[in-house]
Amino acid sequence: GQAVDFFIQSLQRKPQNNERATMGLMHSSLLLADELTKRIDDAYATYHDDAIVQSYAQLKNLQSSADKYGVSVDIPGRTLIQYEEARKRYQFSNYTEAQKLLDQERFNEAVVHLERILQVDPG
């Protein structure tokens, strides 16, 4: 969270010879990645697919942001498997709900569920 943002801002201001910020980004990214992975584990145990999808998106954003500064954030294979299972359930439940709302001609509400599907699978 905040520590990662702080070190990224420092690296944006001074991208060269800023080892302290790079080390801080490494450390804080590792801690945040561990926290997000734990959230995914906990949510997976209770089939809380919304939380899994949200936490995984944060983890991917962290990975992408840190990578710009040469900091690698690994996502465990277990986490990817958990996400893929949850993503399928998440998409199915949102699709089912959207279909139900469309049948009731509640179009604006249906759009919310369809947009959720597109957020996790834009293709």
N, C-alpha and C positions, 0 to 999 in steps of 0.2 A: 503494500500500500504506500503509505506516505514516505517511508524511507527510500523505496525504489524510485518514486517520483522525484525525491530530493536529489538523489545521485544522478538520475537521468538529466535533470535540469542543470546540474553542475557540469556534466559532460557535454551538454548542448552549448553552454557558455564557453567552456574551455575543453575542446575535444582532444587536444594534444598535451602530452606530459601531465596527465591528471590521474596518476596511478591510485591515489587515495580514493578518488571517486569511483574508479573502476573496481577496486577491491571492495568498496562499500556496496556497489551495485551487485557484485558477485555474492557477497554475504547476505544482503537483504533479499535478493532474488531467490536464493536457496531457501531462506526461511519462509518467504511467501509461497513458494512452490510447494514446500512441505505442508504448510497450512492448507492450501487449496486442495492438495492431494488427500489430506485427512478429511476435509469437508466432503470430498467426493466419496471416500470410503464410508463415512458415516451416513451420507444420504443414500448410498447404494444399499446399505444394510436395511434401510427402511423404505426402499422404492420411492424415494423423493426425487423423481426425475427432473422436476423444474430446477431444484438446487444443483443437481449434477450438471445439467446443461449450462446453467449460469456459471458455476465454478470452473467448468472446463473452458468456457469462453474466456474467463479471466486468466486462466493458466496459459492459454494460447496467446493472448494479448501480451502477457508477461514475457513469454518465450520470444515473441516477435520484437518487442521493445528492447529487451536485453541483447538480443542478437545484433542489433544495429551498432552496439558498442563492443562487440566481440565477446559477449558473455553468453555462455551456453546454459540453457535451462532444459534439463531432460525431463520428459514426461514418461513415467514408468509404463511398461506394457500393460500392466494390470489396470492402470487408470484409463488407458485408451480403450481397453475391452469393456470396462464398466461404462464408459461414456457411450460407446457404440450401442450397447444394449439399452441404455437409458434413452438415448437419442431416438431409437426406433419406437420405443414405447411412448415417448414424448410426442413425436410426430403423429403416431397413430391416434393418441388420445385427443390431440388438437384437431386432427382431421375429422374424427368422429364428432367432436363437439361442433365444429364448423358446419358439418353436414346437417346436424340436427337443427342448428340455428338457421341455416339456409332454408330448410324445409318449413320452418316457422316464419320465414320471411323477415328474420331479424338480421338483416344484411350487415349493418355496422358492427354488430357483435361478432358475426362470423368472420369478418375481415381481420379482427384482432387475432383469432386463432390461426388463420391462414398466414398472417404475417409472422407469427411465432415459428411456423414450419419453415418459412423462407429464411428466417434468421439463422437457423442451424443447418440449412441445406439450400443455399441460394441457387444451386443449379437445378 
